Amino acid sequence: MRFFLAGLLLVAAAESAALACSCVAPGTPEESRGFAREAVRNAVAIVEVDVLSEYGPGGGELVRVVRTLWGEAPGEVRLARSEFAGGSSCDLRLARGQRKRLILSRGQDGRFVMQNLCSDFLLGDGGYLDVTLDEARRRGGAAPAGERG
């Protein structure tokens, strides 16, 4: 009986683990260069935003672009989201009033999408942002547009 319960718990744990987001811990900024290169491959901008509204059914967050670090983006962006955005699918959730750096790309429908939880570290301090911006510049595209107000 004890082995049956242990097996049942193991199956339940494996099933819930399969539903959870799983990200590889980053190395140093330089060791993450290849990951940064891939993260900006389809990017149109790297921006710092203020979150104006949170995710809700039928719509993604509305953000105001405060500063463009690379590329081009409009002053306000409504992020495209799947119907069930959440942590188990590695979606990055934004809170109203939060200031956040985002890598913006265009989805298949032309709307803006942002990086996921697993690549969010690429916009952090400690050298990761510098490497990500370097990879974006190497890829080409527009120069930073600067402050927006």
C-alpha positions as CSV (number, residue, x, y, z in Angstrom):
1,M,0.0,0.0,0.0
2,R,2.8,2.4,0.8
3,F,4.4,1.8,-2.6
4,F,1.0,2.4,-4.3
5,L,0.6,5.8,-2.5
6,A,4.2,6.8,-3.3
7,G,3.7,5.9,-7.0
8,L,0.4,7.9,-7.1
9,L,2.2,10.9,-5.6
10,L,5.0,10.6,-8.1
11,V,2.5,10.5,-11.0
12,A,0.6,13.5,-9.7
13,A,3.9,15.5,-9.2
14,A,5.1,14.6,-12.7
15,E,1.7,15.8,-14.2
16,S,1.8,19.1,-12.4
17,A,5.5,19.6,-13.3
18,A,4.6,19.1,-16.9
19,L,2.2,22.0,-16.6
20,A,4.7,24.4,-15.1
21,C,7.1,26.8,-16.9
22,S,10.6,25.5,-16.8
23,C,13.5,27.9,-17.6
24,V,17.3,27.2,-17.6
25,A,19.1,29.4,-15.1
26,P,21.3,31.9,-17.0
27,G,25.1,31.9,-16.9
28,T,27.1,35.1,-17.0
29,P,26.0,37.8,-19.4
30,E,28.7,36.8,-21.9
31,E,27.6,33.1,-21.7
32,S,24.1,34.3,-22.4
33,R,25.1,36.0,-25.7
34,G,23.7,33.3,-27.9
35,F,20.4,33.3,-26.0
36,A,20.3,37.1,-26.4
37,R,20.9,36.8,-30.1
38,E,18.0,34.5,-30.5
39,A,15.7,36.6,-28.3
40,V,16.2,39.7,-30.5
41,R,16.2,37.8,-33.8
42,N,12.6,39.0,-34.6
43,A,12.5,42.0,-32.3
44,V,11.5,45.5,-33.5
45,A,12.3,47.3,-30.3
46,I,13.7,47.1,-26.8
47,V,11.8,49.5,-24.6
48,E,11.2,50.6,-21.0
49,V,7.5,51.0,-20.3
50,D,5.0,52.0,-17.7
51,V,2.2,49.4,-17.4
52,L,-1.2,51.2,-17.7
53,S,-3.5,48.2,-17.5
54,E,-3.1,44.5,-16.6
55,Y,-3.9,41.5,-18.7
56,G,-7.5,40.5,-18.8
57,P,-9.6,38.1,-20.8
58,G,-9.8,39.3,-24.4
59,G,-6.9,41.7,-24.2
60,G,-3.3,42.1,-23.2
61,E,-1.7,44.8,-21.2
62,L,-1.6,48.5,-22.3
63,V,1.8,50.0,-21.8
64,R,3.3,53.5,-22.3
65,V,6.8,53.6,-23.9
66,V,8.9,55.8,-21.6
67,R,12.2,55.1,-23.3
68,T,13.3,53.3,-26.4
69,L,16.6,51.5,-25.9
70,W,16.8,50.1,-29.5
71,G,14.5,50.0,-32.5
72,E,11.2,51.8,-33.0
73,A,7.9,51.6,-31.1
74,P,4.8,53.8,-30.8
75,G,4.1,55.8,-27.6
76,E,1.5,53.3,-26.4
77,V,1.3,49.6,-27.1
78,R,-1.5,47.1,-26.5
79,L,0.3,43.7,-26.1
80,A,-1.2,40.7,-27.9
81,R,-1.9,37.8,-25.6
82,S,-3.2,34.3,-25.8
83,E,-6.6,33.7,-24.2
84,F,-5.0,32.0,-21.2
85,A,-1.8,33.9,-20.5
86,G,-0.2,32.6,-17.4
87,G,2.9,31.4,-15.6
88,S,2.5,27.7,-16.6
89,S,3.0,28.8,-20.3
90,C,6.0,30.9,-19.4
91,D,4.1,34.1,-20.0
92,L,5.4,37.2,-18.3
93,R,2.7,39.0,-16.4
94,L,2.8,42.7,-15.9
95,A,1.1,44.7,-13.1
96,R,-0.5,48.1,-13.4
97,G,1.9,50.8,-12.3
98,Q,5.0,48.7,-12.9
99,R,7.9,50.0,-14.9
100,K,9.4,47.2,-17.0
101,R,11.9,46.6,-19.9
102,L,10.5,44.7,-22.8
103,I,11.7,43.1,-26.0
104,L,8.9,43.8,-28.5
105,S,8.3,41.7,-31.6
106,R,5.4,41.5,-34.1
107,G,3.2,38.5,-33.8
108,Q,1.7,36.7,-36.9
109,D,-1.2,39.1,-36.8
110,G,1.0,42.1,-36.7
111,R,0.3,43.0,-33.1
112,F,3.1,43.5,-30.6
113,V,4.2,40.7,-28.4
114,M,6.8,40.7,-25.6
115,Q,9.5,38.3,-24.4
116,N,8.5,35.4,-22.1
117,L,9.5,34.7,-18.6
118,C,12.5,32.6,-19.6
119,S,14.2,35.4,-21.5
120,D,13.2,38.2,-19.1
121,F,16.6,38.1,-17.4
122,L,18.2,39.4,-20.7
123,L,16.9,42.9,-19.8
124,G,18.3,42.9,-16.3
125,D,21.2,44.8,-14.9
126,G,24.6,43.3,-14.3
127,G,25.6,43.2,-17.9
128,Y,22.7,41.2,-19.4
129,L,21.0,44.3,-20.8
130,D,24.3,45.5,-22.4
131,V,24.8,42.1,-24.1
132,T,21.2,42.1,-25.3
133,L,21.5,45.6,-26.7
134,D,24.8,44.7,-28.4
135,E,23.2,41.7,-30.1
136,A,20.2,43.9,-31.2
137,R,22.6,46.5,-32.7
138,R,24.6,43.7,-34.5
139,R,21.4,42.4,-35.9
140,G,20.8,45.8,-37.4
141,G,17.7,47.9,-37.6
142,A,16.8,51.3,-36.3
143,A,18.9,53.3,-33.9
144,P,17.4,54.1,-30.5
145,A,14.7,56.7,-30.6
146,G,15.4,58.0,-27.1
147,E,13.1,59.4,-24.4
148,R,9.4,59.7,-24.9
149,G,7.3,61.9,-22.7
